[in-house]
Amino acid sequence: MTRLKSGMLVSAALRHASNAMIDCVLVRRGDADAGAIFLHIDRLDGHHQLLGRVLDFDGQYRWQALTNPQWTDADTIAKRLDAELQADPDIFVLAVADANARNPFDGL
């Protein structure tokens, strides 16, 4: 199975977000070939969530909440992202500000 490189997937998600009128920006550019991708979603009501792209047992990628399955605060997200950056400086970080908490990767 052919996998898209991280940089291509992020570029496609940013274009999709623009077309779907989702406020999404690239906060940090990671390794274009295989950088891990993190998505910080701000629901615009004080609730935040950090999603990471993970590979499941069937070999399919899916999005998983990394801090808590429930919504949390921005400080918790910032601390987790700092820890992730310490472990791997080649990550992509995208930030979404959307009241409907849409994931721009869902349309790809």
N, C-alpha and C positions, 0 to 999 in steps of 0.2 A: 504494500500500500504506500503510495506516495504521500509524503507529508509536506505541507507548505512551510517555508521558512518563516521564522517569527516576524521578521521585518515586513514581509509581504502580507502576512495575516493582520498585523497591526495597521498597515497602510489601508488595507481593504476595510477594516473596521472603522477607521476614521472617515473614510469616504462614505460608508454606509450610514454612519452617525450623522454626517452632514446632510445626506439626502433625506434621512428620517427626522431631521430637525431635533436631534439629540445633542445637547451641549456636552461634547467630549473633546478633551485635549490630551496630547502626549506630554506627560510630566517628565519622563525620563526615557531616553533611548537606550535600549540594551543591545546585546549581541544580535546582529541581523540574521545570523544563521540559526541559532538555537537558544536565544535568550528566553528565560522564563517570562511569562506575561501576568501582570497583576492589574486588577481593575478595582479602583476605589469609587464606589457609588455613593453619592450624596443625594438623599431624597428631598433635600431643601426644607426639611422640618426638624433638623437637629439629629436625624438618624443617618448613620453611615454603615457601610458594609465593605469588606475587602474580599474580593473573589480572586482565586488563583486557578489557572488552567492546569488540570491534572489528568493523567492518563489512567483510565480505569482498567479492570482486569480483562476486559474484552478488547483492549487496544484502542479504545475510543477516547477522545478528549472530551472533558466536561468541565463545567465551572463549579467550584466548591467554595463555600464560605470558609475563610481562614481564621477569622477572629472568634466568631461565634455564629451559630445559625440564626440568632436573633440580631436585630440591628443594634449598633453601639454608637459611641461618640467619636468625634474626629481625632481626639488625642490617642485613643486606643489604636486607631488605624495608623496614625503617624508613628507610634512606637513599633508596631509590627512591621511597617515598611522599613524603618531604620534597621531593625534586626535582620530583615531579609537582605537589605543592601550590604550589611556587614558580612553576611554569609556568601553573597553572590553579587558583585558589583555590575554584572552584565544583564540585569533585569530590565524589562520594559514596565513602565507604570503609566496607566491611563486613568484619567479622572473624569467621571461623569457627574453632571449636576442635572438631575431630572426628577421631577415630582413623581413620575410613574416608575422610577427605578429601572428603566430599560437598559438592557445589556446590548451594546452595539455589535457584539459578536454573534448574537442570536440570529441575525438575519443572513449570516454567511453560510 
